[in-house]
Amino acid sequence: MVQELGIGEEFMERNRETDTSYDFLGEMRQRFMRFKRQKYLPEIEKFQALAIAQSPKVMVIGCADSRVCPSYVLGFQPGEAFTIRNVANLVTPVQNGPTETNSALEFAVTTLQVENIIVMGHSNCGGIAALMSHQNHQGQHSSLVERWVMNGKAAKLRTQLASSHLSFDEQCRNCEKESIKDSVMNLISYSWIRDRVKTGEVKIHGCYYNLSDCSLEKWRLSSDKNNNGFHISDREIWS
């Protein structure tokens, strides 16, 4: 639980030794001052340039899960990746209307002109577990989270059809990957992304981070001949 909450083991050990309660603000202050001393001041010119403008080359759509920070896992430095996170790292199609995710996408693509978009999901995703366990008849009695994750319903149905013989946990692992692929394909429903993918200005990737063994499964969105369609290809595993 300590690790899931993102609380440093060193700090928790100090608490156990002194028998004090968790001083959240005190710890945050220490971390901030450490950042300033060890990172900001040694690279002050870089950070002052970033204060004026940003020009990231990458847009990341990640999950809100505290264990999966894209910048931490993928090693992005300040200014390198424009990031938005939501429950289950979902991208809804254009016809579903505005969300904070597609508004961030529009800014990243049309204003910042990022060259790569990454949809990054992960194992043991609580959002996908909620999707897989959700009963469709719940309707208006569903929570906000349940209603949001139902945007991944197509991935859930495909998973249930193909993996009904598997355990619930195994079905969730499969759905986590299917959901990433659906979000990657949903990106193409936005004309300002689709047009840039066709010209090669923007490349789209899906990534699946396995928390258990620290491996990363990656896919790429490829265009069919004559750019008449798109498909997921070039699967790789980094381990």
N, C-alpha and C positions, 0 to 999 in steps of 0.2 A: 504493500500500500504506500509506503514511504516513497518508493521509486516512482509509482504511478502518479503521485501528486507532484513529482518534480522537486522534492525537498532534498537538499544535499545530505548525504550520509555523514559528512564531516560535521555539519551543523547539528544534526540530530544527536551525534555522539557527544558534542559539547553540552547539549541540553540534558542528556542523561547524566553526565558527570556533575553538572551544577544543580540538577533537579529543578530547572526553571521551565516555565511554559514557553511555547513557540512564539518568539518575538518576530512576527512577520515583517513589520515595517523596519525594524532594526536590521534584519537580515538583508532586506532589499537595499537599504542604504549602504551596507557594507559591500554588497555586490556592485552597486552603481559606482561607488568610489573606487573599487578595484578595477572596474572597466575603464574609468577615467584615467587612472594612473598607468595601467598596463597596456591599454589599447588606444584610447583617444589621444592622450598627450604625445606618445611616441609617433603617432601618425596624424598629427594635428592638421597638416596641410591637406591631406586626403579628406578628412572629416569636414573641414571648412569648405572645400570644394563641393562636397555633397550637400552642405547647407544651402548652397545656391541653386543646384539643379541635380536631377537624377537622370541616368540614361541606362537603365537595366536592359539586358539582352534576353532575359528570361522572365516568363510569367508562370507562377506555380499556383495551382489550385490544390490545396491540401485539406486534410481532415482537421477538425478542431481538437482532436485527441491530444492530451498533454504529453503523451509519450512520443509523438511523431512530429517534431518540429522540422520542416523541410530544410531550413537554413542550417540547422545543427547536423542533420543526417547527410545532406548533400554538400555541406561545406561552403555554402554561399557566404560572402562577406557583405557588409553594408553597401548598398547601391547596386548589387549584382542581380537581385531577383525581386520582382514585384509580386507580392504574395497575398492571396486571399484564402481563408480557411472556413469551412463550414462542416456541419455534421455529415460524415460519410463522403466528403469530397465530391459532391454531386454537381454536375453542370446540367441545367435544364435546357430544353430546346427553345428556340426563339419564340415559338407560338405560346409558350407558357407565361410570357410576360416578363417584366423587369424583376430582377433580384439583385441583392448586393454583389453576387458573384458575376453576373453578366455585365453589370455596370462597371465593375473593376476590370473585366476583360476588355470592354470597349475602350476604356481609358488606356489600358496597357497596349492594346494593338493599334488604335488610331492616333493616339497622342504620343505615347512613349515609343511606339514602333518597335516593340519587342520582336525578336526573331524566332523564339522558341516558346511553346506553351507546353507545360507539363501538368498532367493530372496525376496526382500522387495519392494512392490509397495504401492500405496496410492490413496486416493480419489482426485478428482479434478485435475487429472494429465493432464498437457498441452500436453504432448507427445501422450497420448492416444486420447485426443480430436483431435489432428492433424491427427492421424491415422483414426479415425472414419469419419472425414470430408474430407479426401483426396479422390480425384477423380482418379480412376485407369488409366484413359486415359491421365493424365498429363505427364507421362513418363519423358523424359529428361528435361522437364521444371520445374520439382519438385525441391524444395530446398533440401539442405543436410539433414535437419531435417525430411522432408517428406520422403525422400528415406530411411533414417535410420528406422523410425517407421514402414515402410512397412514390416519390418521383423516380425511384429506382425499381418500380414494380415490374417492368419488362425483364430486367435482369433476374429478379426473383422468380418469375414464372418460368423462364428458360432453365434456371438452375433446378427448380423443382421437377421439371419434366425430364431433365437429363440425369439428375442425381438423387432421385427419390429413394434409391436403395442405400444411400450413404447416411451416416449419422448427421444430426443437426449441425454439429460443429464443422464437419467436413462440407456440408452444404453451404454454410456461411463462408468458408474459405473460397469455395468456387464462386459464390455470388459476389464476394469482394472484388474478384478479378473481372467478372462479367460487368459489374457496375462501372468499373474504370473504363472498360472498352465502350460502354454505352455513352459515358460522359465525353470520351474522345470523339465519338461519332456525332454527338449532339453539338459539339463546337462548330461543325460544318454547317449547321442550320443558320448560322449568322453570316450574312453575305460578306461583311467586312473581314471575316476570318477566311471564309471559303475562297474568296477572290485572291487573297494573299497566299493561301496554300497552293493554289493552282499556279501562281507565278513563281513560287519558290521563296517568297519573301518571309513566310512563316512556316515553321515545322512544328508538328504536334506529336507529343509522346505520352504514353501511359506508363506509370511506374507502380510496382507493388512491392512494398517494403515488408519483409517478414521479420517480425519482432523477435521470434524465437531463435533464429540462427543468423540474423543480420545479413540476409541476402536480399538482392533487389532484382526483381523480374521486370523487364522493360519491353515495350512495344513501340512501334512507330506507325503513324497514319500515312499510308501511301495512296497515291492517286492511280486509278486504272488508266488504261491506254486512252489517249485523247482527252484525259481529265474529265471523263464522263461520270465517274464514280470514285468512291474511296473505300479502302479496306485496311484492316489492321495487319501488320506484317513485321518481319525482322525481329522476332522474339529473341531476347538475350537474357541470360541470368548472370548477375555479378555476385560472386560469393568468395 
